[in-house]
Amino acid sequence: MSGTWAIVVAAGRGSRIGTDLPKQYLKLGDTSILALTLDNFFKHPNIDGVLVVIHADDIELFQRACSDFVDKVHIAYGGATRQESVLNGLQALESIYPNVVLVHDAARPFTEHKVITDLINASITGKAAIAASPVVDSLKQVTNNTILNNIDRNGLWHAQTPQAFPFDIIRDAHLSAEDLSDYTDDASVAEACGHQISIVTSGKENFKITTPEDLVQASMIANNKQIKELKMESRTGFGYDVHCFEKGDHVTLCGVDIPHTKKLKGHSDADVGLHALTDAILGALCEGDIGTHFPPSDPQWKGALSNRFLIFARDRVLARQGKIIHVDVTLVCEKPKIGPNRELMVAKMAEILDIAPNRVSIKATTSEKLGFTGREEGIAAQAVATIQLPSID
């Protein structure tokens, strides 16, 4: 089994939107809806491949509307119903046999990457999960334009896509279904086979473009996104920190406690890696350094976990509508050995920063027995952070 794949279902005709062209090929600005959806998945760092299911008559239309993706995607052809199209897509992936598959409507181009990440994280544990948003409006049962009853909305959710599954679970569920036309989504197919489905909270931005009014709203969102992306700029910050050793039985590095014959001395937990990275992010923001915001003279920070400092820097980026793109920490020491703990440290920093682990780099080196690190008197750390912020020009 290999990786995580997305199946984008784009074989429908979209008649409710009132155009001759299937809605997934309509343009929002200069880009088709389907191309926006495909681009969203290709930009997600944890998606290993994308298969699009199109109508057999639409191959030339697809090539024109999604020219940037013709050589990137796998293609399958749809069936008579949506669920038959999904089954065709699943069968087309059997030779790849991914660990996890996400099934997504082509006409939902604005799914947040965090939703996709949360769905993947749920499914790699062997469970199924769907994107959904809670019902917030009052619900009425109506006949002949007359309200008959009020329906309790507590516990009611709007089902959306993506819907994520271990590959064999959703493929086998579709193969065992007697009549796929009885089901409205992939989760219901899996539920019919006894599988429990969990919910990942999504938002209203993940709506499905169905009506002319939806198309107007989608055009406005796409236009705003284009403007915002055009005005984003990259910033790079550098951080450096040093802590000496004192008596102890472990060191805390990049959020992970590592057994050692000594500990690092400092007012907080003396996590030299997180201190350097906090300074790098604050430097990219031009918002001072760690001492500016967390002075060692303040007793409230005595013994504090350095996670709090890094979370503060992360939240300062988010408060300015920015994004952390990549971080790189280099630890300089003779001991302890960093290699055996590297993966755990990467995972911890990714968790603190709420970014993908493949955006986090941790390296280690020695100083060839030279200087205070060479004499094993302490540890030094350097860090570089790359962020994006709205342009101030």
C-alpha positions as CSV (number, residue, x, y, z in Angstrom):
1,M,0.0,0.0,0.0
2,S,1.3,3.4,-0.8
3,G,0.4,6.9,0.3
4,T,-2.7,9.1,0.2
5,W,-4.7,9.8,-2.9
6,A,-7.6,12.0,-3.8
7,I,-10.5,11.0,-6.1
8,V,-12.1,14.1,-7.5
9,V,-15.6,13.2,-8.9
10,A,-16.3,15.4,-12.0
11,A,-18.5,13.3,-14.2
12,G,-21.8,15.0,-13.4
13,R,-23.8,17.3,-15.7
14,G,-24.7,20.0,-13.1
15,S,-28.1,20.8,-14.7
16,R,-29.4,22.8,-11.8
17,I,-26.9,25.6,-12.4
18,G,-28.7,26.4,-15.7
19,T,-25.7,26.4,-18.2
20,D,-25.0,24.3,-21.2
21,L,-21.5,23.6,-19.9
22,P,-21.1,21.2,-17.0
23,K,-20.6,23.4,-13.9
24,Q,-17.1,22.0,-13.1
25,Y,-15.8,23.5,-16.3
26,L,-17.2,27.0,-15.7
27,K,-14.7,29.6,-14.9
28,L,-14.2,31.6,-11.7
29,G,-12.1,34.4,-13.1
30,D,-9.5,32.9,-15.4
31,T,-9.6,29.4,-13.9
32,S,-12.2,26.6,-14.1
33,I,-13.9,25.3,-11.0
34,L,-12.4,21.8,-11.5
35,A,-8.9,23.3,-12.0
36,L,-9.2,25.2,-8.7
37,T,-10.2,22.0,-7.0
38,L,-7.4,20.0,-8.5
39,D,-4.9,22.7,-7.6
40,N,-6.0,22.7,-4.0
41,F,-5.2,19.0,-3.6
42,F,-1.9,19.2,-5.5
43,K,-0.7,22.0,-3.2
44,H,-1.5,19.9,-0.1
45,P,1.8,18.4,1.1
46,N,0.3,15.1,2.3
47,I,-1.5,14.2,-1.0
48,D,0.6,11.8,-3.0
49,G,-1.6,11.7,-6.1
50,V,-4.9,12.8,-7.6
51,L,-7.3,10.8,-9.8
52,V,-10.2,12.7,-11.5
53,V,-13.3,10.9,-12.7
54,I,-14.8,12.6,-15.7
55,H,-17.6,11.9,-18.2
56,A,-16.5,9.9,-21.2
57,D,-17.6,12.8,-23.5
58,D,-15.6,15.4,-21.7
59,I,-12.0,14.5,-22.4
60,E,-11.3,17.4,-24.7
61,L,-13.2,19.7,-22.4
62,F,-11.1,18.6,-19.5
63,Q,-7.9,19.1,-21.5
64,R,-8.8,22.7,-22.3
65,A,-10.2,23.6,-18.9
66,C,-7.5,21.9,-16.8
67,S,-4.5,22.1,-19.2
68,D,-2.0,22.5,-16.3
69,F,-3.1,19.1,-14.8
70,V,-3.4,16.9,-17.9
71,D,0.1,15.4,-17.3
72,K,-0.3,15.2,-13.5
73,V,-3.6,13.5,-12.8
74,H,-4.8,10.0,-13.4
75,I,-8.2,9.8,-15.3
76,A,-11.1,7.4,-14.9
77,Y,-14.5,7.6,-16.6
78,G,-17.8,8.0,-14.7
79,G,-20.8,5.8,-14.5
80,A,-24.5,6.3,-14.6
81,T,-24.6,7.6,-11.0
82,R,-22.2,9.4,-8.7
83,Q,-21.5,6.3,-6.7
84,E,-20.8,4.3,-9.8
85,S,-18.4,7.0,-10.8
86,V,-16.7,6.7,-7.4
87,L,-16.5,2.9,-7.8
88,N,-14.8,3.4,-11.2
89,G,-12.3,5.7,-9.6
90,L,-11.6,3.2,-6.8
91,Q,-11.1,0.4,-9.2
92,A,-8.7,2.5,-11.3
93,L,-6.5,3.0,-8.2
94,E,-6.3,-0.7,-7.4
95,S,-2.9,-1.0,-9.0
96,I,-1.6,1.8,-6.8
97,Y,-3.5,0.6,-3.7
98,P,-3.1,3.7,-1.5
99,N,-3.3,3.5,2.2
100,V,-5.9,6.3,2.3
101,V,-8.3,7.7,-0.3
102,L,-10.2,11.0,-0.1
103,V,-13.3,11.3,-2.3
104,H,-14.2,14.8,-3.2
105,D,-16.8,16.7,-5.2
106,A,-15.3,18.7,-8.1
107,A,-17.6,21.6,-7.3
108,R,-16.1,22.2,-3.9
109,P,-13.0,24.2,-4.7
110,F,-12.4,26.0,-1.4
111,T,-11.7,23.2,1.1
112,E,-9.3,24.4,3.7
113,H,-6.0,22.4,3.9
114,K,-6.5,21.9,7.6
115,V,-9.7,20.0,6.9
116,I,-7.8,17.7,4.5
117,T,-5.0,17.2,7.0
118,D,-7.4,16.3,9.8
119,L,-9.2,13.8,7.5
120,I,-5.9,12.2,6.5
121,N,-4.8,12.0,10.2
122,A,-8.1,10.3,11.1
123,S,-7.9,7.7,8.3
124,I,-4.3,6.7,8.6
125,T,-5.4,5.1,11.9
126,G,-7.7,2.8,10.0
127,K,-10.9,4.8,10.5
128,A,-13.2,6.7,8.2
129,A,-14.1,10.4,8.5
130,I,-16.0,13.0,6.6
131,A,-15.9,16.8,6.4
132,A,-19.1,18.3,7.9
133,S,-20.5,21.5,9.3
134,P,-23.0,21.8,12.1
135,V,-26.6,22.8,11.3
136,V,-27.0,26.4,12.7
137,D,-30.4,27.4,11.2
138,S,-33.8,26.4,12.7
139,L,-35.3,23.5,10.9
140,K,-39.0,23.2,9.9
141,Q,-40.9,20.3,8.5
142,V,-43.2,21.7,5.8
143,T,-46.1,20.4,3.7
144,N,-47.9,22.6,1.1
145,N,-46.0,25.7,2.3
146,T,-47.2,25.2,5.9
147,I,-45.0,24.4,8.9
148,L,-46.0,21.1,10.5
149,N,-43.3,20.6,13.0
150,N,-40.0,22.0,14.4
151,I,-37.0,19.7,14.2
152,D,-34.4,19.7,16.9
153,R,-31.1,20.7,15.2
154,N,-28.9,19.5,18.0
155,G,-26.6,16.8,16.7
156,L,-27.4,17.5,13.1
157,W,-24.6,18.1,10.6
158,H,-24.4,19.0,6.9
159,A,-22.3,16.3,5.3
160,Q,-19.6,17.6,2.9
161,T,-16.6,16.3,1.1
162,P,-13.8,15.3,1.2
163,Q,-14.7,12.0,2.7
164,A,-11.7,9.9,3.8
165,F,-11.3,6.2,4.1
166,P,-8.8,3.4,4.3
167,F,-8.7,2.3,0.6
168,D,-9.8,-1.3,1.2
169,I,-12.8,-0.3,3.4
170,I,-14.4,2.0,0.9
171,R,-13.6,-0.1,-2.2
172,D,-15.0,-3.3,-0.6
173,A,-18.1,-1.3,0.6
174,H,-18.8,-0.1,-3.0
175,L,-18.3,-3.6,-4.4
176,S,-20.6,-5.2,-1.9
177,A,-23.5,-2.7,-2.3
178,E,-26.5,-4.2,-4.1
179,D,-27.6,-0.9,-5.7
180,L,-25.3,2.1,-5.6
181,S,-28.1,4.4,-6.6
182,D,-29.6,3.9,-3.1
183,Y,-26.8,6.0,-1.6
184,T,-26.2,9.7,-1.6
185,D,-22.6,9.8,-0.5
186,D,-19.6,7.5,0.2
187,A,-20.1,7.6,4.0
188,S,-23.5,6.0,3.6
189,V,-22.1,3.2,1.5
190,A,-19.5,2.5,4.2
191,E,-22.1,2.8,7.0
192,A,-24.2,0.2,5.3
193,C,-21.3,-2.2,5.7
194,G,-21.1,-1.5,9.4
195,H,-18.3,1.0,9.5
196,Q,-18.4,3.9,11.9
197,I,-17.7,7.3,10.5
198,S,-16.3,10.2,12.4
199,I,-16.7,14.0,11.8
200,V,-14.1,16.5,11.0
201,T,-15.5,20.0,11.4
202,S,-15.4,22.1,8.2
203,G,-16.9,25.5,7.4
204,K,-19.4,27.2,5.1
205,E,-16.6,28.0,2.7
206,N,-16.6,24.3,1.7
207,F,-20.0,24.7,0.0
208,K,-20.8,22.8,-3.2
209,I,-21.5,25.1,-6.2
210,T,-24.9,24.0,-7.3
211,T,-27.1,27.1,-8.2
212,P,-26.5,30.3,-10.0
213,E,-26.4,32.1,-6.7
214,D,-23.6,29.7,-5.5
215,L,-21.7,30.6,-8.7
216,V,-21.8,34.3,-7.9
217,Q,-20.6,33.6,-4.3
218,A,-17.8,31.4,-5.6
219,S,-16.7,34.0,-8.0
220,M,-16.4,36.6,-5.2
221,I,-14.4,34.2,-3.1
222,A,-12.1,33.2,-5.9
223,N,-11.5,36.9,-6.7
224,N,-10.7,37.7,-3.1
225,K,-8.3,34.8,-2.9
226,Q,-6.5,35.9,-6.0
227,I,-6.1,39.4,-4.7
228,K,-4.8,38.1,-1.4
229,E,-2.4,35.7,-3.0
230,L,-1.0,38.4,-5.2
231,K,-0.3,40.7,-2.3
232,M,1.5,38.1,-0.1
233,E,5.2,38.4,0.4
234,S,7.8,36.0,1.8
235,R,9.9,36.9,4.9
236,T,12.9,35.0,6.4
237,G,14.0,35.3,10.0
238,F,17.2,34.0,11.7
239,G,17.5,33.0,15.4
240,Y,20.4,31.9,17.6
241,D,20.5,30.7,21.2
242,V,23.0,29.2,23.7
243,H,22.5,27.4,27.0
244,C,25.1,25.9,29.3
245,F,24.8,22.7,31.1
246,E,24.2,22.2,34.8
247,K,23.5,19.2,37.0
248,G,20.4,17.2,35.9
249,D,19.2,14.0,34.2
250,H,17.7,15.2,30.9
251,V,17.6,18.0,28.3
252,T,14.6,19.5,26.6
253,L,15.3,20.0,22.9
254,C,12.7,21.0,20.3
255,G,9.9,20.1,22.7
256,V,11.2,16.6,23.5
257,D,12.7,15.5,26.9
258,I,15.9,13.5,26.2
259,P,17.7,11.5,28.9
260,H,21.2,12.9,29.6
261,T,23.7,13.2,32.3
262,K,23.1,17.0,32.6
263,K,20.4,19.5,31.9
264,L,20.4,22.9,30.2
265,K,20.4,25.9,32.5
266,G,17.9,28.7,32.0
267,H,15.0,30.6,33.5
268,S,12.5,28.6,31.5
269,D,13.0,24.9,30.5
270,A,16.0,26.2,28.5
271,D,14.9,24.5,25.2
272,V,17.6,26.0,23.1
273,G,16.0,24.8,19.8
274,L,12.6,26.3,20.5
275,H,14.2,29.6,21.7
276,A,16.2,30.0,18.5
277,L,13.1,29.2,16.4
278,T,10.9,31.6,18.3
279,D,13.5,34.3,17.7
280,A,13.6,33.4,14.0
281,I,9.8,33.8,13.6
282,L,9.8,37.0,15.6
283,G,12.6,38.3,13.4
284,A,10.7,37.5,10.2
285,L,7.8,39.5,11.8
286,C,10.1,42.3,12.8
287,E,8.6,42.0,16.3
288,G,11.6,42.0,18.6
289,D,13.0,38.8,20.2
290,I,12.1,36.3,22.8
291,G,13.5,38.5,25.6
292,T,11.3,41.4,24.5
293,H,8.1,39.3,25.1
294,F,9.3,36.9,27.8
295,P,11.9,38.7,29.9
296,P,13.9,36.3,32.2
297,S,13.5,38.9,35.0
298,D,9.7,38.1,35.0
299,P,9.1,35.3,37.6
300,Q,6.0,34.0,35.7
301,W,8.4,32.4,33.1
302,K,10.5,30.5,35.6
303,G,10.5,26.9,34.6
304,A,7.9,27.6,31.8
305,L,7.7,25.2,28.8
306,S,9.2,26.9,25.7
307,N,6.2,25.5,23.8
308,R,4.4,28.6,25.1
309,F,7.0,31.0,23.5
310,L,6.8,29.2,20.1
311,I,3.0,29.2,20.2
312,F,3.0,32.9,20.9
313,A,5.2,33.5,17.8
314,R,3.0,31.2,15.7
315,D,-0.1,33.1,16.8
316,R,1.5,36.4,15.9
317,V,2.0,35.2,12.4
318,L,-1.7,34.1,12.2
319,A,-2.9,37.3,13.7
320,R,-1.3,39.2,10.8
321,Q,-3.1,36.8,8.4
322,G,0.3,35.1,7.6
323,K,1.4,31.6,7.2
324,I,4.5,29.6,8.3
325,I,6.0,28.0,5.3
326,H,9.1,26.3,6.6
327,V,11.3,26.1,9.6
328,D,14.9,24.8,10.0
329,V,16.7,24.2,13.3
330,T,20.4,23.2,13.6
331,L,21.6,22.0,17.0
332,V,25.3,22.1,17.8
333,C,26.5,19.7,20.5
334,E,28.6,16.7,21.1
335,K,26.0,15.0,23.3
336,P,23.2,13.9,23.5
337,K,22.8,12.3,20.1
338,I,20.0,14.0,18.1
339,G,19.5,11.4,15.4
340,P,17.5,8.8,17.5
341,N,15.1,11.6,18.6
342,R,14.8,13.5,15.3
343,E,11.5,12.2,14.1
344,L,9.8,12.8,17.5
345,M,11.2,16.3,17.6
346,V,10.0,17.0,14.1
347,A,6.5,15.7,14.9
348,K,6.4,17.8,18.1
349,M,7.5,21.1,16.4
350,A,5.0,20.4,13.6
351,E,2.3,19.9,16.2
352,I,3.2,23.2,18.0
353,L,3.3,25.2,14.8
354,D,0.2,23.4,13.3
355,I,2.1,22.7,10.0
356,A,2.9,19.5,8.2
357,P,6.0,17.6,9.4
358,N,7.6,17.9,5.9
359,R,7.8,21.7,6.5
360,V,10.0,21.1,9.6
361,S,13.7,20.4,9.4
362,I,15.9,19.5,12.3
363,K,19.7,19.0,11.9
364,A,22.5,18.4,14.2
365,T,26.3,18.9,14.0
366,T,29.3,18.9,16.3
367,S,32.0,21.6,16.6
368,E,34.7,18.9,16.2
369,K,35.6,19.2,20.0
370,L,36.3,22.9,19.6
371,G,34.8,25.7,21.8
372,F,32.3,25.4,24.6
373,T,30.1,22.9,22.7
374,G,33.2,20.8,21.9
375,R,34.1,20.8,25.6
376,E,30.5,19.7,26.3
377,E,29.8,22.8,28.4
378,G,26.5,23.5,26.6
379,I,24.4,23.5,23.4
380,A,23.9,26.1,20.7
381,A,21.1,26.3,18.2
382,Q,20.5,28.2,15.0
383,A,17.1,28.5,13.3
384,V,15.7,29.9,10.1
385,A,12.0,30.5,9.6
386,T,10.2,31.3,6.3
387,I,6.8,32.9,6.5
388,Q,4.3,34.6,4.3
389,L,2.6,37.9,5.2
390,P,0.3,40.3,3.4
391,S,2.4,42.8,1.6
392,I,2.7,46.2,3.4
393,D,3.5,48.0,0.0
